[in-house]
Amino acid sequence: MSPSWTKLFNFCITVLITTPLVRTLDVQTLPEVEGLRLGSATLKCSYEEPEDDAQHISKVWTMISEVTGDVEAVFSQIDNKNGEAFGRYAGRVTLTGPHADITISRLELVDSGMFQCAIDFYIARESGHGETLMKVYTVVEDVDIVDHGRGQEYMVKPGVEHELQCKALRGRPAAKLNWYLGDTFYGQGEETIVENEAEATYNTYSSYLATFSENDNGKIMKCQSNQEPEIASQHVSDYVTINTSGSAVLEGRTWHILCSILISSILWKFR
């Protein structure tokens, strides 16, 4: 080995011997946390402290938004001094646990994403990180049976198929719409789901074909939202009251005859 290579080899050996190795720190986090928009959620982050220099520690939280794809700084604290929340997390994040647990308040849908807790005992040379996937949901803003006011009478002809339409607006995750007649579950109609990309929410539209009998007169026909998981299962509904009396149920031919009689009467008066 040439003298120059010998010197380089000896230098590398010296560096390896004199530089303490960074040990991997076991950082414990929850795999997944769920929260509702405008509510709060706590992200856990715990670890074993080293025997020496435990006071020299860096705690850093970052996240990758599932909605925007952006990497954002969330919170940091150095040597157990006052921590700092960054950007849109300012005023919404507090350190709540004995180690590096944080609670985020006033949750927004863009808070859905992968959060990372990075811990570094930089003097003791122990570091590690853990990750938590947070999912933020929002209950549908409104459920509406189209073209009918809430509780309004819905005139039907017994034995004839009628189409009911319902919509659930701005929910995350997308709602399923269930139809009920009285306390009886009728099922789900033909559904269409449309994403509101700018809001990260979904609209659900349901078309349901129903045939009523005279015994259904006065019963409630209800359209109700259903969102999974259970955290979002705050059902929203709209309903109409079935009227099979026939007083306002007229087929096209009947309307045509009545209109013809009315027009003839008017023309007769002005002859």
HELIX and SHEET records of a PDB file:
HELIX    1   1 PRO A    3  THR A   18  1                                  16    
HELIX    2   2 GLY A   87  TYR A   89  5                                   3    
HELIX    3   3 LEU A  109  ASP A  111  5                                   3    
HELIX    4   4 GLU A  214  ASP A  216  5                                   3    
HELIX    5   5 GLU A  230  ALA A  232  5                                   3    
HELIX    6   6 GLY A  252  LYS A  269  1                                  18    
SHEET    1   A 3 ARG A  23  THR A  24  0                                        
SHEET    2   A 3 GLU A 126  TYR A 137  1                                        
SHEET    3   A 3 GLU A  32  LEU A  36  1                                        
SHEET    1   B 6 ARG A  23  THR A  24  0                                        
SHEET    2   B 6 GLU A 126  TYR A 137  1                                        
SHEET    3   B 6 GLY A 113  PHE A 121 -1                                        
SHEET    4   B 6 SER A  58  SER A  65 -1                                        
SHEET    5   B 6 VAL A  71  ILE A  78 -1                                        
SHEET    6   B 6 GLU A  84  ALA A  85 -1                                        
SHEET    1   C 3 ALA A  41  LEU A  43  0                                        
SHEET    2   C 3 ILE A 102  ILE A 104 -1                                        
SHEET    3   C 3 VAL A  93  LEU A  95 -1                                        
SHEET    1   D 4 ASP A 142  ILE A 145  0                                        
SHEET    2   D 4 GLU A 161  GLY A 171 -1                                        
SHEET    3   D 4 THR A 201  THR A 211 -1                                        
SHEET    4   D 4 GLU A 190  ASN A 196 -1                                        
SHEET    1   E 5 GLU A 153  MET A 155  0                                        
SHEET    2   E 5 SER A 237  ASN A 243  1                                        
SHEET    3   E 5 ILE A 220  ASN A 226 -1                                        
SHEET    4   E 5 LYS A 176  LEU A 181 -1                                        
SHEET    5   E 5 THR A 184  GLY A 187 -1                                        
END                                                                             
